Amino acid sequence: MRFEKWQALGNDYVIVEADALPWELNARRIRRLCEPHFGIGSDGILLLSKPADPDHVADLRIFNPDGSEAELSGNGAREAVLYLRRSGWTDQDEFTIGTAAGPVTPTIDSERTCTLAIGRAATTSKDYPRGPEDGKGEVEAQGRTWAFRHVSIGNPQCAIRVEDGLEDLDLSAVGPEIEGHALFPNRTNVSFFRIEDAGASAGSGSRLRARIFERGVGETLSSGTGASGAAVAAYLAGAASPLEVRLDGGELSVEVGEDLEVRLTGWAEPVYAAEVSAELLRTLGDL
């Protein structure tokens, strides 16, 4: 079974084509493949298959290392898009792929960068069923009340503005409590952010600093949808678009339109291509 490992700002995924699988992926196999000591080691699996829609280049499914399936990943989708182009699935600079969150249309800017039109963000969704129209709420975690804004951008985001002490937060402690809180029946991703420059001058964008606790993953160096959720929350709080979001793994650019249409720009690159050993394949086949 051949695969490639890619990374985007330190957010790494194993990319597999469905035709290369000798069996169906299940949660146990996903967990073993993502395990750094007994498997390949990654933040998730990107599974590419022939599209159900003839107007799409491919269908993309995204799996977290805990075996759950994610609706969308901004970094993962960029990695998949650039892989598709390099692997000959298409020769176009602009095309569409199918995801569980709906169609995503990328524009390839270079061998290493692309911009994703990831759809229209919303502050109401089934993932925060008791929330108000503006998505605002409060959640208790680690003995503290956190004010947040729910943002749905292909997947659920709980965006929390932190004015002071962002770098000192212990995300491994506070993140799981918020991710699995009863307010969020499908769990949620959590982004903690600070507005460093609101872009007050005419025509200027703004800058954010964000740290991400990803659903099914934990604290991560980078998350494209997490950055987008923080950017939308900052935009609704008065920050100007485009928004440069500084993450632990690097920077992403997020454009937010007046209708909350989101475009995400960043880089991704391959780490290596390889083949799963016969021994690991036998182990996985028994799972």
C-alpha positions as CSV (number, residue, x, y, z in Angstrom):
1,M,0.0,0.0,0.0
2,R,1.6,3.2,-1.2
3,F,1.1,6.5,0.6
4,E,2.6,10.0,0.9
5,K,3.1,12.0,4.0
6,W,2.5,15.8,3.7
7,Q,2.7,18.7,6.1
8,A,1.3,22.2,6.2
9,L,2.7,24.4,9.0
10,G,3.6,21.3,10.9
11,N,0.1,19.8,10.6
12,D,0.9,16.4,9.0
13,Y,-1.3,14.0,7.2
14,V,-0.9,10.6,5.5
15,I,-2.5,10.7,2.0
16,V,-3.8,7.4,0.6
17,E,-5.7,6.8,-2.7
18,A,-8.7,4.5,-2.1
19,D,-7.7,2.2,-4.9
20,A,-4.5,1.4,-3.0
21,L,-6.3,0.1,0.1
22,P,-6.4,-3.7,0.5
23,W,-9.3,-3.3,3.0
24,E,-11.7,-0.6,4.2
25,L,-10.4,2.0,6.7
26,N,-12.0,1.6,10.1
27,A,-11.3,3.4,13.4
28,R,-8.8,0.8,14.7
29,R,-6.8,0.9,11.5
30,I,-6.8,4.7,11.4
31,R,-5.6,4.9,15.0
32,R,-2.8,2.4,14.3
33,L,-1.6,4.2,11.1
34,C,-1.5,7.5,12.9
35,E,0.3,6.1,15.9
36,P,3.9,7.5,15.9
37,H,5.5,4.4,17.5
38,F,3.7,1.5,15.9
39,G,2.4,3.1,12.7
40,I,3.4,5.9,10.3
41,G,2.6,8.7,12.7
42,S,0.4,11.7,11.6
43,D,-2.3,14.1,12.6
44,G,-4.8,12.2,10.4
45,I,-5.5,10.4,7.2
46,L,-6.6,11.9,3.9
47,L,-8.4,9.4,1.7
48,L,-8.8,10.3,-2.0
49,S,-11.2,8.5,-4.3
50,K,-12.9,9.0,-7.7
51,P,-15.6,11.6,-7.4
52,A,-19.3,10.9,-7.1
53,D,-19.9,14.2,-9.0
54,P,-18.5,14.1,-12.5
55,D,-17.7,17.9,-12.3
56,H,-15.3,17.3,-9.4
57,V,-11.7,16.1,-9.6
58,A,-11.9,13.8,-6.5
59,D,-13.7,13.1,-3.3
60,L,-11.8,13.7,0.0
61,R,-12.5,12.1,3.3
62,I,-10.6,13.3,6.4
63,F,-9.9,11.1,9.5
64,N,-8.6,12.2,12.8
65,P,-6.0,10.2,14.7
66,D,-8.7,9.0,17.2
67,G,-10.5,7.3,14.3
68,S,-13.3,9.8,14.0
69,E,-14.1,11.5,10.7
70,A,-13.8,15.3,10.2
71,E,-16.0,17.3,7.9
72,L,-13.2,19.5,6.7
73,S,-9.6,20.5,7.4
74,G,-8.1,23.6,5.8
75,N,-4.5,22.3,6.0
76,G,-5.5,18.8,5.0
77,A,-7.5,20.0,2.0
78,R,-4.6,22.1,0.8
79,E,-2.3,19.1,1.1
80,A,-4.8,16.9,-0.8
81,V,-5.2,19.6,-3.5
82,L,-1.5,20.0,-4.2
83,Y,-1.1,16.2,-4.1
84,L,-3.8,15.8,-6.7
85,R,-2.1,18.3,-9.0
86,R,1.4,16.7,-8.6
87,S,0.0,13.2,-9.0
88,G,-1.7,14.0,-12.3
89,W,-5.3,13.8,-11.2
90,T,-5.7,17.2,-13.0
91,D,-3.7,19.8,-14.8
92,Q,-6.0,22.7,-13.9
93,D,-5.1,25.6,-11.6
94,E,-8.7,25.8,-10.4
95,F,-11.0,22.9,-9.8
96,T,-13.4,21.4,-7.2
97,I,-13.2,18.5,-4.8
98,G,-16.0,17.0,-2.7
99,T,-15.8,16.8,1.1
100,A,-18.2,15.9,3.9
101,A,-18.7,19.6,4.4
102,G,-19.6,20.2,0.7
103,P,-17.6,21.2,-2.4
104,V,-14.3,23.0,-1.9
105,T,-12.8,25.0,-4.8
106,P,-9.0,25.7,-4.7
107,T,-6.9,27.9,-6.8
108,I,-3.3,26.8,-7.1
109,D,-0.9,29.7,-6.9
110,S,2.4,27.8,-7.1
111,E,3.8,24.3,-6.6
112,R,3.6,24.9,-2.8
113,T,0.7,27.3,-2.2
114,C,-3.0,27.5,-2.9
115,T,-6.1,29.4,-1.9
116,L,-9.2,27.5,-0.9
117,A,-12.7,28.9,-1.1
118,I,-14.1,26.9,1.8
119,G,-17.6,28.3,1.9
120,R,-19.7,30.7,3.9
121,A,-19.2,30.7,7.7
122,A,-22.2,30.8,10.0
123,T,-22.8,31.5,13.7
124,T,-25.6,29.1,14.0
125,S,-25.6,25.4,13.3
126,K,-26.6,22.0,14.6
127,D,-23.3,21.8,16.4
128,Y,-24.4,24.5,18.8
129,P,-28.1,23.9,18.9
130,R,-29.0,26.1,21.8
131,G,-27.0,29.0,20.6
132,P,-28.3,32.5,19.7
133,E,-28.2,34.0,16.2
134,D,-24.8,35.7,16.8
135,G,-23.2,32.5,18.1
136,K,-22.1,34.1,21.4
137,G,-22.0,32.1,24.6
138,E,-20.2,31.2,27.7
139,V,-18.6,27.9,28.7
140,E,-17.2,26.7,32.1
141,A,-13.8,25.0,32.0
142,Q,-11.0,24.6,34.5
143,G,-12.8,26.8,37.0
144,R,-13.2,29.7,34.7
145,T,-15.9,31.2,32.5
146,W,-14.9,31.6,28.9
147,A,-16.8,33.9,26.5
148,F,-16.8,32.5,23.0
149,R,-18.4,32.8,19.6
150,H,-19.5,29.6,17.7
151,V,-18.4,29.6,14.1
152,S,-19.4,26.9,11.6
153,I,-17.0,26.7,8.7
154,G,-17.3,23.2,7.4
155,N,-16.8,22.0,11.0
156,P,-17.6,23.5,14.4
157,Q,-15.3,26.1,15.9
158,C,-15.5,27.6,19.4
159,A,-13.5,30.8,19.1
160,I,-12.3,32.4,22.4
161,R,-10.7,35.8,22.5
162,V,-8.0,36.0,25.1
163,E,-6.6,39.5,25.8
164,D,-3.8,38.4,28.3
165,G,-2.0,35.2,29.0
166,L,-2.6,33.4,25.6
167,E,0.9,31.9,25.6
168,D,0.6,30.7,29.1
169,L,-2.7,28.7,28.6
170,D,-2.5,25.0,29.2
171,L,-4.5,23.8,26.3
172,S,-4.1,20.2,27.3
173,A,-6.1,20.9,30.4
174,V,-8.7,23.4,29.2
175,G,-9.1,22.1,25.6
176,P,-10.7,18.7,26.4
177,E,-13.3,20.2,28.7
178,I,-14.5,22.7,26.1
179,E,-14.2,20.2,23.2
180,G,-16.5,17.7,24.9
181,H,-18.8,20.2,26.7
182,A,-22.6,19.5,26.6
183,L,-23.1,22.7,24.7
184,F,-21.6,21.0,21.7
185,P,-23.3,17.6,20.9
186,N,-20.8,16.7,18.2
187,R,-17.8,18.1,20.1
188,T,-16.0,21.2,18.9
189,N,-12.7,22.5,17.8
190,V,-11.4,25.3,20.0
191,S,-9.3,28.3,19.0
192,F,-7.9,30.8,21.5
193,F,-6.9,34.1,19.8
194,R,-5.6,37.6,20.4
195,I,-6.1,40.5,18.0
196,E,-2.6,42.1,17.6
197,D,-3.6,44.6,15.0
198,A,-7.2,45.3,14.1
199,G,-6.2,47.0,10.7
200,A,-7.7,50.4,11.6
201,S,-6.0,52.2,8.7
202,A,-7.9,52.3,5.4
203,G,-7.3,49.3,3.2
204,S,-5.1,47.5,5.7
205,G,-5.7,44.0,7.0
206,S,-5.3,42.8,10.5
207,R,-3.2,40.4,12.5
208,L,-4.1,37.7,14.9
209,R,-2.2,35.3,17.2
210,A,-4.0,32.0,17.7
211,R,-3.5,28.6,19.4
212,I,-5.7,25.7,18.4
213,F,-7.1,22.7,20.2
214,E,-8.4,20.4,17.5
215,R,-11.3,18.0,17.9
216,G,-10.0,14.4,18.0
217,V,-6.4,15.6,17.8
218,G,-5.5,17.9,20.7
219,E,-3.3,20.9,20.6
220,T,-1.9,21.3,17.2
221,L,0.8,23.4,15.5
222,S,-1.7,24.6,12.9
223,S,-5.3,24.3,11.8
224,G,-6.7,25.9,8.7
225,T,-10.3,25.8,9.8
226,G,-9.3,26.8,13.3
227,A,-7.5,29.8,12.0
228,S,-10.6,30.6,9.8
229,G,-12.9,30.3,12.8
230,A,-10.7,32.7,14.8
231,A,-10.5,35.0,11.9
232,V,-14.3,35.1,11.4
233,A,-14.8,35.8,15.1
234,A,-12.2,38.6,15.0
235,Y,-13.8,40.0,11.8
236,L,-17.2,40.1,13.6
237,A,-15.6,41.9,16.5
238,G,-14.3,44.6,14.1
239,A,-11.0,43.4,12.8
240,A,-10.4,44.1,9.1
241,S,-10.0,41.5,6.3
242,P,-7.7,40.0,5.1
243,L,-6.5,38.6,8.4
244,E,-3.0,37.1,8.9
245,V,-3.2,34.4,11.6
246,R,0.0,33.5,13.3
247,L,0.0,30.0,14.6
248,D,2.7,27.9,16.3
249,G,3.6,26.4,12.9
250,G,3.5,29.6,10.8
251,E,1.1,32.0,9.3
252,L,-2.1,31.6,7.2
253,S,-4.0,34.3,5.4
254,V,-7.8,34.4,5.8
255,E,-10.1,36.6,3.7
256,V,-13.6,37.1,5.1
257,G,-16.2,38.7,2.9
258,E,-19.2,40.8,4.1
259,D,-21.4,37.7,3.6
260,L,-18.8,35.7,5.6
261,E,-17.5,33.8,2.6
262,V,-14.1,32.5,3.6
263,R,-10.9,32.1,1.4
264,L,-7.9,30.5,3.1
265,T,-4.4,30.8,1.7
266,G,-1.3,28.9,2.7
267,W,1.4,26.4,1.8
268,A,1.8,22.6,2.0
269,E,4.5,20.3,0.9
270,P,5.4,16.6,0.8
271,V,7.6,15.0,3.4
272,Y,8.1,11.6,1.8
273,A,6.5,8.8,-0.3
274,A,6.7,5.3,0.9
275,E,5.0,1.8,1.1
276,V,3.5,0.2,4.1
277,S,5.4,-3.0,5.0
278,A,3.9,-6.4,4.6
279,E,4.2,-6.9,8.4
280,L,2.2,-3.8,9.2
281,L,-0.3,-4.6,6.5
282,R,-1.0,-8.0,8.1
283,T,-1.4,-6.4,11.5
284,L,-3.8,-3.8,10.1
285,G,-5.8,-6.5,8.3
286,D,-6.5,-8.2,11.6
287,L,-7.9,-5.0,13.2
